Structures are given as C-alpha cells and as structure tokens.
Amino acid sequence: MDEKKVILPHSLIIDGRKNISVSGVTEADNFNDEEIILYTSYGQLTIKGEDLQISVLNTESGDVTASGKVNSVSYSERSTKHQGFFSKVFR
C-alpha cells in the first residue's frame, strides 16, 4: 500500500526573540523550558532558549506557537526521531 507523504507549507517567524510561530510541523518530539524539538517536512527543527513555553501545539494544522527567550534555531536533515532509548540517553 503506497502512503503519500503530505508536505505542509512551512514558515518560521521570530518576533523580538520572545515569540516564535512555526507552521508545517508534523510532529513534536520533545520540549522543555530550554529546548523544543519539532519535525517538519523540511527536517528536524531545534529551538534553544530560556523559559520556553509552548502555548499552541496543533499537529493536525501543523501550527506551533511558543514564547520565551530564543537563543538559537537550527535545522537538521538527520532525523533522530527513530533512535532507540540508549542512543538518546548517551548522546
């Protein structure tokens, strides 16, 4: 059975390093007050900062909104989503 991958339109808006809006999110993997890891159709998106809080998380529409101090945003083609338990513990 062929399953077609839907590519959601993706955008990233950072307002004054305090508010961040992301569209095109397919999955949220991990988040805490220092790091948010999201998956988009363009790869893994890692947001690092301080006092990060997610206010909207809707993977059906692909929208995520967060606030806090944004220190860095990075994309990675490499997907760590399917790693095992020990690879996450020892990274």
trRosetta pair geometry for C-beta under 8 A, 3 or more apart (Angstrom, degrees):
i j d omega theta_ij theta_ji phi_ij phi_ji
5 41 7.3 141 153 -130 110 108
6 41 7.8 -104 107 -86 51 137
7 24 8.0 2 173 -149 62 109
7 41 4.3 141 -135 171 74 163
8 23 7.1 -131 143 151 115 80
8 24 4.1 173 103 -128 101 66
8 25 7.6 -51 76 30 147 28
8 26 6.8 173 13 -68 124 83
8 40 7.5 -107 65 -157 104 81
8 41 5.8 158 35 -11 70 126
8 62 4.4 174 168 -88 164 166
9 23 6.4 0 98 121 80 119
9 24 5.6 -118 98 -75 35 111
10 22 7.8 -14 -160 -174 80 80
10 23 6.2 179 -137 92 35 72
10 24 3.1 -92 -91 53 69 166
10 40 5.1 75 -115 -177 134 136
10 41 6.4 -147 -46 46 124 91
10 42 5.4 -102 29 -3 169 125
11 21 7.7 4 104 110 96 92
11 22 7.3 -177 88 -148 53 42
11 23 4.9 23 42 41 85 107
11 24 6.8 121 9 -2 52 115
12 20 7.4 -15 -168 -168 81 96
12 21 7.6 163 -153 86 37 56
12 22 5.4 2 -108 -109 73 79
12 45 7.5 -171 -91 -145 132 145
12 73 6.9 136 175 175 146 154
13 20 7.0 160 86 -154 55 48
13 21 4.5 -1 56 55 104 99
13 22 7.8 -161 26 -70 66 41
14 17 6.4 27 166 -86 114 40
14 19 7.4 155 -157 85 46 52
14 20 5.1 -10 -105 -104 72 84
14 70 5.8 -109 -142 67 124 164
14 73 7.1 -135 -58 -28 137 145
15 18 6.5 -55 95 58 77 80
15 19 4.3 -9 55 63 108 102
15 20 7.5 -162 19 -74 73 38
15 21 7.8 38 -11 -1 106 98
16 19 6.9 42 51 22 89 84
17 69 6.2 16 146 -154 100 62
17 70 4.8 -140 -157 51 66 90
18 67 6.2 5 158 -156 72 84
18 68 7.2 -178 -156 76 52 15
18 69 6.8 -21 -103 -94 60 48
18 70 7.3 -122 -55 1 15 93
19 65 7.4 -9 -172 -170 93 91
19 66 7.5 164 -154 89 50 46
19 67 5.2 -20 -102 -105 69 82
20 47 6.4 155 111 -138 170 150
20 65 7.2 165 88 -152 54 48
20 66 5.1 -9 60 62 99 89
20 67 7.5 178 20 -85 72 34
20 70 5.7 107 -52 -75 126 140
20 73 7.8 166 -133 -84 142 129
21 63 7.5 -21 -168 -161 89 89
21 64 7.4 161 -155 87 45 54
21 65 5.1 -8 -106 -105 76 82
22 25 5.6 73 118 -50 111 114
22 38 6.3 113 113 85 160 169
22 40 7.5 -114 172 -74 117 125
22 45 6.8 159 -140 110 149 160
22 63 7.3 151 85 -154 57 43
22 64 4.6 -5 59 60 102 99
22 65 7.7 -170 24 -74 66 39
23 62 5.5 64 -173 116 63 102
23 63 5.5 -14 -107 -98 73 70
23 64 7.9 -172 -78 25 32 67
24 40 4.9 49 120 -148 99 109
24 41 6.1 -89 177 18 106 96
24 42 7.3 33 135 2 138 103
24 62 5.0 24 -91 166 12 134
25 28 6.7 26 167 -60 131 79
25 38 5.0 -59 -131 -175 114 124
25 39 7.0 99 -161 70 69 49
25 40 5.7 -62 -102 -87 46 79
25 45 7.8 -90 -105 38 91 132
25 59 6.1 -92 110 -113 95 70
25 62 4.8 153 44 -165 59 65
25 63 6.9 -158 27 -27 110 6
25 64 5.0 47 -13 -15 159 115
26 39 5.2 -60 63 104 95 95
26 40 6.2 135 2 -125 90 27
26 41 6.2 102 -36 -54 127 71
26 59 6.6 54 178 -159 25 101
26 62 6.8 -7 -68 -114 46 96
27 38 7.2 160 87 -162 49 58
27 39 4.3 8 56 46 92 118
27 59 6.2 42 -95 -132 39 138
27 81 7.2 65 93 -127 142 142
28 31 6.3 -28 177 -22 114 119
28 36 7.6 -46 -149 -172 102 91
28 37 7.4 120 -166 86 58 60
28 38 5.5 -31 -107 -108 65 76
28 39 7.7 -148 -73 17 22 78
28 54 7.8 44 -140 -114 154 164
28 57 5.8 -28 -25 -155 156 122
28 59 6.7 -126 -6 -68 90 116
28 64 6.8 131 -80 -96 118 137
29 37 4.4 -47 61 102 109 111
29 38 7.1 -172 10 -95 83 22
29 39 6.4 82 -34 -26 106 101
29 44 7.9 -16 2 -135 142 105
29 81 5.9 -127 -98 -111 134 87
30 35 7.1 9 112 109 101 103
30 36 7.7 -176 97 -148 58 34
30 37 4.6 29 51 36 85 117
31 35 7.0 -147 -133 103 47 56
31 36 4.3 17 -118 -117 102 74
31 37 6.8 -151 -68 26 66 63
31 52 7.2 -114 -172 115 98 121
31 54 5.9 32 144 -27 161 128
32 35 6.0 26 48 49 86 73
32 36 7.9 -162 32 -73 41 58
32 52 7.4 82 103 67 40 107
33 50 7.2 13 151 -170 90 40
33 51 5.6 -14 -170 -115 106 25
33 52 5.4 157 -158 44 40 69
33 53 7.1 1 -112 -63 78 69
33 68 7.1 175 -162 -121 71 154
34 48 6.6 1 162 -154 71 74
34 49 6.8 -166 -151 72 43 42
34 50 6.7 5 -109 -101 70 44
34 52 6.6 178 -60 17 9 113
35 46 6.7 -19 -162 -167 100 93
35 47 7.0 151 -155 82 49 56
35 48 5.3 -12 -101 -105 79 71
35 49 7.9 150 -80 27 40 59
35 52 7.3 159 -8 38 11 150
36 46 7.4 157 81 -155 53 45
36 47 4.4 -4 55 56 100 107
36 52 5.8 -131 -33 151 108 147
36 54 6.8 127 -116 -65 134 108
36 64 7.9 161 165 159 140 143
36 66 6.1 -112 -46 -69 165 169
37 44 6.6 -15 -167 -170 93 105
37 45 7.5 152 -157 81 45 53
37 46 5.4 -10 -105 -105 74 77
37 47 7.9 -158 -71 25 33 69
38 44 7.4 148 82 -161 44 56
38 45 4.6 -19 68 64 95 103
38 46 7.9 -177 27 -77 67 33
38 47 7.4 28 4 -4 106 104
38 64 6.2 -127 -104 12 148 164
39 43 7.7 -104 -148 147 65 24
39 44 5.7 -35 -103 -103 70 62
39 45 7.3 176 -93 18 18 81
39 79 7.3 44 -122 -129 119 104
39 81 6.2 12 -74 -68 141 139
40 43 6.4 1 63 53 87 41
40 44 7.8 159 24 -101 73 14
40 45 5.6 46 -5 -19 113 119
42 45 8.0 52 78 -55 94 104
42 75 6.8 -38 122 -149 102 136
43 75 5.0 83 86 -179 127 97
43 76 5.6 -166 164 81 119 40
43 77 4.9 -72 -113 -98 133 40
43 78 7.9 44 -155 29 110 34
43 79 7.4 -137 -148 -70 65 80
44 75 6.9 142 78 -160 54 52
44 76 4.4 -18 62 60 107 96
44 77 7.9 -108 21 -24 85 3
44 78 7.1 -44 18 79 127 54
44 79 5.9 152 -42 -110 112 57
44 80 6.8 30 -80 20 164 84
44 81 7.3 -171 -88 -39 115 96
45 73 7.1 -10 -171 -170 92 91
45 74 7.6 163 -153 85 48 41
45 75 5.7 -21 -99 -101 67 71
46 72 7.9 5 109 109 91 95
46 73 7.3 163 86 -154 54 43
46 74 5.0 -12 59 61 99 89
46 75 7.9 -180 19 -83 75 23
46 76 6.9 33 -7 -5 111 112
47 52 6.9 141 116 -129 111 151
47 66 7.0 138 104 64 158 151
47 70 6.4 -56 -169 -133 103 98
47 72 7.5 173 -153 91 41 53
47 73 5.4 -6 -107 -106 72 79
48 70 7.8 99 78 -160 44 57
48 71 5.2 -56 106 66 87 103
48 72 4.6 7 51 54 107 93
48 73 7.7 -160 23 -71 69 37
48 74 7.9 15 -2 7 106 101
49 52 5.0 109 71 -60 108 109
49 68 5.2 131 115 115 130 111
49 69 4.9 -179 -176 93 108 60
49 70 4.6 -66 -82 -111 139 31
49 71 4.6 164 -101 2 60 83
49 72 7.5 -173 -61 27 70 55
50 68 6.0 -163 88 171 46 107
50 69 4.3 3 52 54 94 114
50 71 6.9 75 -14 -33 83 115
51 68 4.2 -176 95 -136 70 103
51 69 6.2 66 44 10 97 87
52 66 5.7 11 -170 170 91 128
52 67 7.5 164 -145 86 49 36
52 68 3.8 -124 -89 39 43 158
52 69 7.9 -96 -63 48 72 51
52 70 7.8 80 -95 -86 105 64
53 66 6.3 165 83 -157 39 79
53 67 5.6 -16 59 59 91 81
53 68 5.8 133 8 -47 70 109
54 57 5.2 34 157 -51 133 111
54 64 6.5 -51 -142 -165 110 96
54 65 7.2 117 -160 80 63 49
54 66 4.8 -42 -99 -96 56 95
55 65 5.1 -46 64 98 96 100
55 66 6.5 162 8 -104 77 34
55 67 6.3 37 -22 -3 119 102
56 63 5.9 -28 131 123 123 101
56 64 6.3 174 95 -146 78 31
56 65 3.9 45 35 29 108 102
57 64 5.5 23 -109 -116 62 85
58 61 4.7 15 121 37 120 100
58 62 7.3 -25 100 25 79 20
58 63 4.9 12 56 56 105 88
58 64 7.5 -165 32 -71 60 53
59 62 6.6 37 -154 -88 39 41
70 73 6.7 2 -179 -47 118 98
76 79 7.8 159 110 -71 100 36
76 80 7.8 13 104 -11 144 98
79 82 6.6 43 123 9 108 93
80 83 5.1 -20 -174 -12 73 124
80 87 7.9 -152 -160 126 97 119
80 88 7.7 121 161 -92 113 84
80 91 8.0 32 -154 -91 145 161
83 87 4.1 -108 178 85 118 132
83 88 5.7 141 102 -50 120 83
84 87 5.2 94 56 9 74 103
84 88 7.4 -140 98 -4 40 90
85 88 6.1 -68 -161 36 30 108
85 89 6.4 24 151 -19 68 111
86 89 5.4 -54 -143 37 37 113
86 90 6.0 7 167 4 72 112
87 90 6.5 -66 -134 52 26 91
87 91 6.5 47 161 -54 61 100
88 91 6.2 -39 -147 -2 28 117
